[in-house]
Amino acid sequence: MTDAEESTYEELQDEFESKARGFGKGKYGRIMKMARTPSKDEYKKTVYITAIGIILIGAVGFAIWWLMTILPGYF
């Protein structure tokens, strides 16, 4: 590795580390302090509701596709 590549990597690493150090102090600090890991029950409810939403959106898309393939034959 050349000196130019190495200095570029070092600059990128320094920039990343400086952003990571100030992560909990800026405008997101309050949110990060309040954040917590969800319980198993909360996680299950979130997965359940998300799955229902994905299935509903898929069903609506399928119904639209089905209507678009069936209805043109009647006209």
C-alpha positions in Angstrom: 0.0 0.0 0.0 1.3 3.4 -0.9 1.6 6.4 1.5 -1.2 8.2 -0.3 -3.6 5.3 0.1 -2.6 4.8 3.7 -3.2 8.5 4.6 -6.6 8.3 2.9 -7.6 5.4 5.0 -6.3 7.1 8.1 -8.3 10.2 7.2 -11.5 8.2 6.7 -10.9 6.3 10.0 -10.4 9.6 11.9 -13.5 11.1 10.4 -15.6 8.1 11.3 -14.2 8.0 14.8 -14.9 11.7 15.4 -18.5 11.2 14.2 -18.9 8.1 16.4 -17.6 9.9 19.5 -20.1 12.7 19.2 -23.1 10.5 18.4 -24.6 10.5 21.9 -24.0 14.2 22.4 -25.7 15.9 19.5 -29.3 16.1 18.5 -29.8 12.4 18.7 -28.3 12.0 22.2 -31.6 12.4 24.0 -33.3 9.8 21.8 -30.4 7.4 22.2 -30.6 7.7 26.0 -34.3 7.0 26.0 -34.0 4.1 23.5 -34.2 0.5 24.8 -34.3 -3.0 23.5 -37.9 -4.2 22.9 -39.2 -7.0 25.0 -40.1 -10.4 23.4 -43.8 -9.5 23.5 -43.3 -6.1 21.8 -41.1 -7.7 19.2 -43.6 -10.4 18.4 -46.4 -7.8 18.1 -44.3 -5.7 15.7 -43.4 -8.7 13.5 -47.1 -9.8 13.5 -48.4 -6.3 12.5 -45.7 -5.9 9.9 -46.5 -9.4 8.4 -50.2 -8.5 8.2 -49.3 -5.2 6.4 -47.0 -7.0 3.8 -49.7 -9.6 3.1 -52.4 -7.0 2.7 -50.3 -4.9 0.3 -49.4 -8.1 -1.7 -53.1 -9.1 -1.8 -54.1 -5.7 -3.1 -51.4 -5.8 -5.7 -52.4 -9.3 -6.8 -56.1 -8.2 -7.0 -55.2 -5.3 -9.2 -53.0 -7.5 -11.4 -55.8 -10.1 -11.7 -58.4 -7.5 -12.6 -56.1 -6.0 -15.2 -55.6 -9.4 -16.9 -59.3 -10.5 -16.7 -61.2 -7.3 -17.4 -59.6 -6.3 -20.8 -61.1 -9.5 -22.2 -64.6 -8.2 -21.6 -64.2 -5.0 -23.6 
